[in-house]
Amino acid sequence: MNSILSDSFKADFTNSVKNLYLEALEQARRDMSITKEYLTVIETMEYMQISRSTLNKWLLEGLSIYRIDNKQYIKKSELHNFIDQHQV
């Protein structure tokens, strides 16, 4: 049985669905970090949209970091307090 849809339409449709799925997955990852109390270093950088060097500077300026085994965590409430303390 021949398909009614062209191959290019099928390919475009498949790519569109794949892109929607990837966008939804990325949004879910961002949403998950919003509800977490402790963020990893990478999650903190993504959450604040900052580079590693900026985060390192904040740590030198007094932002607390917690180390468990080889993982490092930043408490979200302390991150917010740190930002509030640097209000201009």
C-alpha positions in Angstrom: 0.0 0.0 0.0 1.4 3.4 -1.0 1.7 6.2 1.5 -0.3 9.4 0.9 2.3 11.5 2.6 5.5 12.5 0.8 8.9 11.4 2.2 9.9 15.0 2.8 6.7 15.7 4.8 7.4 12.6 6.9 11.0 13.7 7.5 9.9 17.3 8.4 7.1 15.9 10.7 9.6 13.5 12.4 12.1 16.3 13.0 9.4 18.6 14.4 8.2 16.0 16.8 11.8 15.3 17.9 12.5 19.0 18.4 9.3 19.4 20.5 10.2 16.4 22.6 13.8 17.8 23.2 12.4 21.2 24.1 9.9 19.7 26.5 12.6 17.6 28.1 14.9 20.6 28.6 12.0 22.6 30.1 11.3 19.7 32.5 14.9 19.7 33.6 14.8 23.4 34.2 11.5 23.1 36.1 13.0 20.3 38.2 15.9 22.5 39.4 13.4 25.2 40.4 11.8 22.9 43.0 15.1 21.5 44.4 16.5 22.8 47.6 20.1 22.0 46.7 21.6 22.5 43.3 24.8 21.1 41.8 27.4 23.5 40.5 26.2 22.9 36.9 22.5 23.3 37.9 23.4 26.5 39.7 25.1 27.9 36.6 22.1 27.0 34.4 19.6 28.3 37.0 21.5 31.7 37.3 22.7 31.7 33.7 26.3 32.3 34.7 29.7 30.9 33.8 31.9 28.8 36.0 34.2 31.7 36.5 31.4 33.9 37.8 30.3 31.2 40.2 33.9 30.8 41.4 34.0 34.6 42.0 30.7 34.4 44.0 32.2 31.5 46.1 35.2 33.7 46.9 32.8 36.5 47.9 31.1 34.3 50.5 28.6 32.1 48.8 28.5 28.8 50.6 29.1 25.4 49.0 28.5 22.0 50.5 30.7 19.0 49.6 29.4 15.5 50.0 31.9 12.9 48.6 33.0 14.4 45.3 29.8 16.3 44.7 29.4 20.0 45.4 26.0 21.6 46.2 24.7 25.1 46.7 21.6 25.7 48.8 19.1 27.7 46.7 17.9 29.9 49.6 21.6 30.8 50.3 22.0 31.6 46.6 19.0 33.9 46.7 20.3 35.6 49.9 23.7 36.1 48.3 22.0 37.9 45.4 19.9 40.0 47.7 22.9 41.1 49.7 24.5 42.4 46.5 21.6 44.6 45.5 22.7 48.0 44.2 
